[in-house]
Amino acid sequence: MITRRSALLSTPFLLSATRVFAQQPVPQPPETLKTVLDRAAGLEPLKVVLVYRNGQPLAERAFNGRSLTASSNIKSASKSIISCLVGIAIDRKLLEGPDQKIAPILKADLPRNPDPRIHEITVGNLLSMQAGLSRMSGPNYGRWVASPNWVRFALSEPFDGEPGGEMLYSTASTHLLSAVLTRVGAKSTLALARDWLEPVDGFRIGAWERDPQGIYLGGNQMAMSARSLMAFGELYRNGGKTGEGRQVVSKSWIDQSWAPRTNSRFSGDAYGYGWFMRRMGGEDVKFGWGYGGQMVYVVPSLDMTVVMTSNESGPSARNGYRDQLHDLLAEIVNVTRTA
């Protein structure tokens, strides 16, 4: 006699039950910031990742034998810092604003018979890489820095475009801004940075290359620790205020800097005044980017700042490493969004 109990214990039922239970997914532990950063250790060039939210550290991790406190050459991430200094100069009435023409300020270095378009270039054009001047990044960088006068050389080369036209990414543009700051501030760009950004706790610029005339290289060759870069990113995340509430750079300048003005023809990312912009992890992200993978990300909607430093001796764009860092940022955003 087959009872209900014997039917439940019969072989066909057991096999059926086994198949049902075997099809159920094995529960996986939720992703955490720790697990994301554990995986990031597989990115060989990566040196340091710092993650802060609401001004508090969520994670500080050094990779592959690197140090949290060591300085890195932040390369073109320093262009965001030059933009900040320009904003402070405008706040302090040393510059009129982004529409101010640069030729009268740099007249001592203008070529003898300049292209008339040189008189149309504005401070804002240099900040957004829309000056129209010949690009002094990439293949032209070497001959530019080998010249006896970097400012004069940049102003003397034939135009590649129109002032206010398409984006022509060039370190010479931010170097011209460094020269402008030196002239109007009557101090070196490094001295101005130390004076103006001194209230920002933890911010410090180390070694920084200069041109033959002693002007600090605007937009490259700047040494800074990851924590110093974080202090700078946090300044922008906090609307230009220090943690103690002191206004160092106006929020209106940050808003202007984060307004898309053009797009990179290489990545398609929007570009403002020294800052790139794109969506990552479903959020709008503002970021400074330097060769090799020197990154400062600000995610305003989450009150989050993330800094990544990397080996600066290799590229990051054409080999896909920059995109891996963007993906890492997206993962960090996703696992911390509800934390």
C-alpha positions as CSV (number, residue, x, y, z in Angstrom):
1,M,0.0,0.0,0.0
2,I,1.4,3.3,-1.0
3,T,0.9,5.9,1.7
4,R,1.5,9.7,1.3
5,R,4.7,9.3,3.2
6,S,6.0,6.5,1.0
7,A,5.2,8.5,-2.1
8,L,7.2,11.5,-0.8
9,L,10.1,9.3,-0.2
10,S,9.9,7.5,-3.6
11,T,12.9,7.8,-5.9
12,P,11.1,9.8,-8.6
13,F,10.0,12.4,-6.1
14,L,13.5,12.7,-4.6
15,L,15.1,13.1,-8.1
16,S,12.5,15.8,-8.9
17,A,13.1,17.6,-5.7
18,T,16.9,17.4,-6.2
19,R,16.5,19.0,-9.6
20,V,14.3,21.8,-8.2
21,F,16.7,22.6,-5.4
22,A,19.7,22.4,-7.7
23,Q,18.2,25.0,-10.0
24,Q,18.0,27.6,-7.2
25,P,20.9,30.2,-7.4
26,V,23.4,30.1,-4.6
27,P,23.1,33.3,-2.6
28,Q,26.1,35.5,-3.1
29,P,27.3,38.0,-0.5
30,P,26.6,41.6,-1.5
31,E,29.3,43.6,-3.1
32,T,31.2,45.9,-0.7
33,L,33.7,48.6,-1.2
34,K,36.3,46.2,0.2
35,T,35.6,43.5,-2.4
36,V,35.7,46.1,-5.2
37,L,39.1,47.4,-4.0
38,D,40.4,43.9,-3.6
39,R,39.7,43.3,-7.3
40,A,41.3,46.6,-8.2
41,A,44.6,45.2,-6.9
42,G,44.8,43.4,-10.2
43,L,45.4,46.7,-12.0
44,E,49.2,46.7,-12.0
45,P,49.8,50.5,-12.6
46,L,47.4,51.5,-9.8
47,K,49.1,53.1,-6.8
48,V,46.5,54.6,-4.5
49,V,42.7,54.8,-4.2
50,L,41.0,57.2,-1.8
51,V,37.2,57.3,-1.3
52,Y,35.6,60.0,0.8
53,R,31.9,60.7,1.3
54,N,30.5,63.7,3.2
55,G,34.1,64.6,4.0
56,Q,34.8,61.3,5.7
57,P,37.1,58.6,4.4
58,L,35.4,55.4,3.4
59,A,38.6,53.7,2.1
60,E,42.2,54.5,1.7
61,R,44.1,51.8,-0.1
62,A,47.7,51.6,-1.5
63,F,48.4,48.9,-4.0
64,N,51.4,46.8,-5.1
65,G,53.8,48.0,-2.4
66,R,53.0,51.7,-2.9
67,S,52.6,54.2,-0.1
68,L,49.6,56.3,0.8
69,T,51.8,59.3,1.5
70,A,54.2,59.3,-1.4
71,S,54.0,62.0,-4.1
72,S,53.1,61.3,-7.7
73,N,53.4,63.4,-10.8
74,I,49.7,64.2,-11.3
75,K,50.4,65.3,-14.9
76,S,47.4,67.0,-16.5
77,A,45.2,66.6,-13.4
78,S,47.0,69.8,-12.4
79,K,45.1,71.6,-15.1
80,S,42.1,71.6,-12.7
81,I,44.3,73.3,-10.1
82,I,45.3,76.0,-12.6
83,S,41.6,76.6,-13.3
84,C,41.0,77.0,-9.6
85,L,43.8,79.6,-9.4
86,V,42.3,81.5,-12.3
87,G,39.0,81.5,-10.5
88,I,40.6,82.9,-7.3
89,A,42.3,85.6,-9.3
90,I,39.0,86.6,-10.7
91,D,37.4,86.5,-7.3
92,R,40.2,88.8,-6.1
93,K,39.7,91.2,-9.0
94,L,43.2,90.5,-10.4
95,L,41.5,89.3,-13.6
96,E,38.3,90.7,-15.0
97,G,36.7,87.3,-15.9
98,P,36.8,84.6,-18.4
99,D,36.0,87.0,-21.3
100,Q,39.2,89.0,-20.7
101,K,41.6,89.0,-23.6
102,I,45.1,87.7,-22.9
103,A,47.1,89.6,-25.5
104,P,47.5,92.8,-23.4
105,I,48.7,90.8,-20.4
106,L,51.2,88.8,-22.5
107,K,52.2,91.5,-24.9
108,A,55.9,91.2,-24.2
109,D,55.9,87.7,-25.7
110,L,53.7,88.3,-28.7
111,P,55.3,87.7,-32.1
112,R,56.4,90.7,-34.1
113,N,53.6,90.3,-36.7
114,P,51.0,88.2,-35.0
115,D,48.0,86.5,-36.5
116,P,45.2,88.9,-35.8
117,R,43.3,86.1,-34.1
118,I,45.7,86.3,-31.2
119,H,43.9,89.4,-30.0
120,E,40.7,87.5,-29.8
121,I,41.9,84.8,-27.4
122,T,40.3,85.0,-23.9
123,V,41.1,83.5,-20.5
124,G,38.0,81.3,-20.9
125,N,39.3,80.1,-24.3
126,L,42.5,78.9,-22.7
127,L,40.6,77.2,-19.9
128,S,38.3,75.3,-22.2
129,M,41.0,74.4,-24.7
130,Q,39.3,76.5,-27.4
131,A,42.1,79.1,-28.1
132,G,42.6,77.9,-31.6
133,L,46.4,77.9,-31.1
134,S,48.5,75.0,-32.4
135,R,48.4,72.1,-30.0
136,M,51.5,71.7,-27.8
137,S,50.5,68.3,-26.5
138,G,51.2,64.9,-28.0
139,P,53.8,65.0,-30.9
140,N,54.4,68.8,-30.5
141,Y,55.1,68.7,-26.8
142,G,58.8,67.8,-27.1
143,R,59.8,70.7,-29.4
144,W,57.7,73.1,-27.4
145,V,59.5,72.4,-24.1
146,A,62.9,72.3,-26.0
147,S,62.3,75.9,-27.1
148,P,64.0,78.8,-25.2
149,N,60.8,80.6,-24.4
150,W,57.7,78.4,-24.0
151,V,55.2,81.3,-23.8
152,R,56.6,83.0,-26.9
153,F,56.8,79.8,-28.8
154,A,53.1,78.9,-28.1
155,L,52.0,82.3,-29.2
156,S,54.1,82.2,-32.4
157,E,53.0,78.9,-33.9
158,P,50.3,78.9,-36.6
159,F,46.7,78.6,-35.6
160,D,45.0,75.2,-35.8
161,G,41.5,76.6,-35.4
162,E,39.5,79.6,-34.3
163,P,39.3,81.2,-30.9
164,G,36.1,79.8,-29.4
165,G,36.0,77.0,-31.9
166,E,36.6,73.2,-31.4
167,M,38.5,71.8,-28.5
168,L,42.2,71.6,-29.2
169,Y,43.7,70.0,-26.1
170,S,47.1,71.6,-25.3
171,T,49.2,72.0,-22.3
172,A,50.5,75.2,-23.8
173,S,47.0,76.7,-23.1
174,T,47.2,76.1,-19.4
175,H,50.9,77.2,-19.4
176,L,49.8,80.5,-20.9
177,L,47.4,80.8,-18.0
178,S,50.3,80.2,-15.6
179,A,52.1,83.1,-17.3
180,V,49.0,85.2,-17.0
181,L,48.7,84.5,-13.2
182,T,52.4,85.3,-12.7
183,R,51.9,88.7,-14.4
184,V,48.7,89.7,-12.7
185,G,49.6,88.2,-9.3
186,A,53.2,89.6,-9.3
187,K,54.3,86.3,-7.8
188,S,55.2,82.8,-9.2
189,T,52.2,80.5,-9.7
190,L,53.6,78.2,-7.0
191,A,53.7,81.1,-4.5
192,L,50.1,82.1,-5.4
193,A,48.9,78.5,-5.0
194,R,50.6,78.3,-1.6
195,D,49.1,81.7,-0.5
196,W,45.6,81.2,-1.9
197,L,45.1,77.5,-1.1
198,E,47.0,77.5,2.2
199,P,43.7,77.3,4.2
200,V,42.8,74.0,2.6
201,D,43.9,71.4,5.1
202,G,46.2,68.8,3.6
203,F,46.8,70.6,0.3
204,R,50.4,70.8,-0.7
205,I,52.3,71.1,-4.0
206,G,55.7,69.5,-4.0
207,A,58.2,69.7,-6.9
208,W,57.0,71.5,-10.0
209,E,58.8,72.1,-13.3
210,R,59.5,75.6,-14.6
211,D,60.1,77.0,-18.0
212,P,63.4,78.8,-18.9
213,Q,61.9,82.1,-17.7
214,G,61.0,80.6,-14.4
215,I,57.2,80.3,-15.0
216,Y,55.8,77.1,-13.4
217,L,54.5,74.7,-16.0
218,G,50.8,75.2,-16.1
219,G,49.1,71.8,-16.4
220,N,51.9,69.2,-16.1
221,Q,54.9,68.0,-14.1
222,M,53.4,68.8,-10.6
223,A,54.2,66.5,-7.7
224,M,51.4,65.9,-5.2
225,S,50.3,63.1,-2.8
226,A,47.0,61.4,-3.3
227,R,45.8,62.9,0.0
228,S,46.8,66.4,-1.2
229,L,44.8,65.8,-4.4
230,M,41.9,64.6,-2.3
231,A,42.1,67.9,-0.3
232,F,41.7,69.8,-3.6
233,G,38.8,67.6,-4.8
234,E,37.1,68.0,-1.5
235,L,37.4,71.8,-1.8
236,Y,35.3,71.6,-5.0
237,R,32.9,69.0,-3.6
238,N,32.2,71.4,-0.7
239,G,31.4,74.3,-3.0
240,G,34.8,76.0,-2.6
241,K,34.8,76.0,1.2
242,T,37.2,74.4,3.6
243,G,36.0,71.9,6.2
244,E,35.9,74.8,8.6
245,G,33.7,76.8,6.3
246,R,36.2,79.3,4.9
247,Q,35.4,80.3,1.3
248,V,38.6,79.8,-0.8
249,V,37.2,79.9,-4.3
250,S,33.7,81.0,-5.1
251,K,31.0,78.5,-5.8
252,S,30.0,80.4,-8.9
253,W,33.5,79.7,-10.3
254,I,33.0,76.0,-9.6
255,D,29.6,76.1,-11.4
256,Q,31.2,77.9,-14.4
257,S,34.1,75.3,-14.4
258,W,31.6,72.4,-14.4
259,A,29.4,73.9,-17.2
260,P,30.1,71.9,-20.4
261,R,31.6,74.1,-23.1
262,T,33.0,71.7,-25.6
263,N,33.8,68.0,-26.1
264,S,37.0,66.0,-26.4
265,R,37.4,64.6,-29.9
266,F,39.3,61.7,-28.4
267,S,36.9,60.5,-25.7
268,G,33.6,62.5,-26.4
269,D,33.6,63.7,-22.8
270,A,32.3,67.1,-22.1
271,Y,34.9,69.7,-21.0
272,G,34.5,72.9,-19.0
273,Y,37.2,75.0,-17.4
274,G,39.9,72.5,-16.7
275,W,37.4,69.6,-15.8
276,F,36.0,66.7,-17.8
277,M,32.4,65.5,-17.3
278,R,30.6,62.2,-18.0
279,R,28.1,59.9,-16.4
280,M,29.5,57.0,-14.5
281,G,27.6,54.5,-12.3
282,G,24.4,56.4,-13.2
283,E,25.7,59.7,-11.7
284,D,27.1,62.9,-13.2
285,V,30.8,63.0,-12.5
286,K,33.3,65.8,-12.8
287,F,36.9,64.8,-13.1
288,G,40.5,65.9,-13.6
289,W,42.6,63.5,-15.5
290,G,46.4,63.2,-15.9
291,Y,48.5,61.0,-18.1
292,G,49.1,57.5,-16.8
293,G,45.9,57.5,-14.8
294,Q,46.0,60.4,-12.2
295,M,42.4,61.0,-11.4
296,V,40.3,63.2,-9.1
297,Y,36.6,62.4,-9.4
298,V,33.8,64.5,-7.8
299,V,30.3,63.0,-7.6
300,P,28.2,66.0,-6.3
301,S,24.9,64.0,-6.1
302,L,26.5,61.6,-3.6
303,D,28.8,64.1,-1.8
304,M,31.7,61.9,-2.9
305,T,35.3,62.5,-3.9
306,V,37.5,59.7,-5.2
307,V,41.2,60.0,-6.0
308,M,43.3,57.5,-7.9
309,T,47.0,57.7,-8.7
310,S,48.9,55.4,-11.0
311,N,52.3,54.8,-12.5
312,E,52.9,57.9,-14.6
313,S,55.4,56.4,-17.0
314,G,52.8,54.8,-19.3
315,P,49.7,56.0,-21.2
316,S,46.2,55.4,-19.9
317,A,43.9,56.3,-22.8
318,R,45.0,54.3,-25.8
319,N,45.7,51.1,-23.8
320,G,42.2,51.1,-22.1
321,Y,43.6,51.7,-18.6
322,R,41.7,55.0,-18.2
323,D,38.5,53.2,-19.0
324,Q,39.3,50.6,-16.4
325,L,39.6,53.4,-13.8
326,H,36.3,54.8,-15.0
327,D,34.8,51.4,-14.5
328,L,36.3,51.2,-11.0
329,L,34.8,54.5,-10.2
330,A,31.4,53.3,-11.4
331,E,31.7,50.2,-9.2
332,I,32.6,52.4,-6.2
333,V,29.6,54.6,-6.9
334,N,27.3,51.6,-7.1
335,V,28.4,49.9,-3.8
336,T,28.4,53.1,-1.8
337,R,25.2,54.8,-3.2
338,T,23.1,53.3,-0.4
339,A,25.8,53.0,2.2
